[in-house]
Amino acid sequence: MVESHCWWSLGQRHVQQISNLQSHVWLMRSHKR
C-alpha cells in the first residue's frame, strides 16, 4: 500500500512537471508570434 501510494505521488508529480513544461513552451511560442 505504502509503495503504491509513493509511486502514485511520483506519477502525479511527473504529470504536473510535463503539463507545466508544455504550458511554458506554448507561452514561449505564442510570445514569439
N, C-alpha and C positions, 0 to 999 in steps of 0.2 A: 504493500500500500504506500509506504513512505517513498520507495524508489519510483513508483509510477507517478506519484504526485510531483516528485522532483523533476522527472522527465517532462511532465505536462507543463510545469512552470518554465522549464528551459525552452520548450517549444513555443509557448506563448511569448516569451521574451524575444525569441528568434523572429517570430512573425511580426512583432512590433518593430524590430530593427529594420526588417525588409520593407514594411509599409512606410516607415519614416524615410528610408533611403529613396524609395520610389517617389514619394511626395517631394523630396528635396530635388531630385533630378527633374521632375516635372516643373517645379518652380523655376529652376535654373533655365530650362528650355523656354518657358513662357516669358521669362525676363529677357532672354536674348532677343526674342522677337520684338 
